[in-house]
C-alpha cells in the first residue's frame, strides 16, 4: 500500500488462500482434477512435466512419489486460476505471473477446450481468465 494515499487504504482487500478455496466451484473442481491426475496418464504426465520444468535439475533427484506430492500444489491452484478467484461476491480473473510456462499453456488450452477436451468439458469453466506476464524492479 506504499505510495497509496492513506484515505484509500480501505480500498485494498486481501484475499487469503483459505478464502479463495471456500467457493463451491473450487470444492467441486479440485475433486475432478485429483481424479484426473490419478486416472489419466497423459494429464498426470503433463502435470509432472510442469513440476520438472519449474524445478529444472533439482527434479532429477526426486522419485515419482515425491514428484506426485509436488504436483498437488499445481493441482490445488488449477480450479482458482482457471475460473478466477471468488472473493466478497466478485470474481477476480486476472492472473499476473512473472514468466509464462507450460502451466499457462494448460490454463489457456483448457479454457478453449484444446487440451484434454474431456476434462475441459467436465470443468464447466464459467469465467475466462486473462494472463499478464509482469516483473517488478
N, C-alpha and C positions, 0 to 999 in steps of 0.2 A: 504494500500500500504506500510504499515510499513514493513521494512525488505527487500523490493524490491529495487534494485539499482535505483537511480534517472533516469538514462538513459533508464530504461524500464517502467517507469510510463506511457508513451504514449500507451503502450500495453493494459492497463486496460481500459475497456469500461464499462460504467454504463447504464444499460437498466432500464428506469423508467416505472412504470405501464402504463403511458399514451402511451409510445412507444410500449409496449407489446400488447396492445389491438387494435392497428391500423390494424393488419393483417386481410385480408379478411376471413381467416379461423376462427379467433376469432369472427368476426362480424356475420358470418353465424351460428356458433355453439352455441353461447350464446342464440340465439333465440330458438334453439332446446332444450337446457337444461331448459330454463324457461318454455317453453310449456310442457315439460315432467314433470316438478315439479308440474305444475298446474293440469295436466290431468292424470297422472299415480300415483295412490295412493301408490303403492309399492315403486316406486322411491322416491316419496315425503317422505314417512315414513323412508326410508333408509337415506336420507339426514338429516332429523330431528334427527335420531338416532346418526349420526355423530356429530351433534351440541351438543346433550346431553352428548355424550361420552367425548367430549372435555371440556365441562363446569362442568361436574360432578354434585355435589349437587346444584350448582348455577342455574342449569336448572330447578330445582324443583319450583323456584319462578317465572318462566316465563309462560305466557299463549301461546296459539297456534299462535296468531298473532305475538307475539314477537319472537317466535322460527322461524316462517316463514321469518321474517325480517332478522334474523341472517343467515338463510340458503342462503340468497342472496350472502353473502360473499363467501361461499363454491361454489355456482353455478358460480359465476363470475370467479373463479380460474380454473374451470374444463377445459374449452377449451385450455387454455395455458398449463396447466400441462399435459393434455392428449396428446397433439401434439407437445409440445416443444414451446419455445419462438422464434419467428422470429425477428431477430434484425440485421440491416445492412446487409441484404442479406444472413444471416446464420441462421441455426436452432440450438438452444441450447436445448438439450433434456435430460440433467441430472437433476434429482430432488433431491437435498440433503435436508434432513429434520431430525431434532432431535426427533426421536420417530415415529415409524410407527403405523398406526391405521386403522380403517375401511375405512377411506378416501383413503389410499393407496391400500387397497383391491379393492375398487371401480375402481381406475385408472387401476390397472393391469388386473382386470377381464373384464372391458370394452374393453381394448386393445385386449384381447383374445376372446371377444365375449361370455364369460362365464357368465356374469351378465348382465341383461337387454339386451338380444341379439338384439331386435328390435331397441333399442336406439343405440347400438354399430354400427349397420349397417348404420343407418342414419348419424352417425358422420363421417363416411369415414375417419377414423384415418390414416393419411399418415406417421407419424413418431412414432416409438415405443420409449417410454421414458425409461430411466434407473433410478432406485432409489438407494439411498445410505442413510443409517441411520448413522449420524455422530454427534459428540459432540465436542465442543471446551472447553478446560480448561482455 
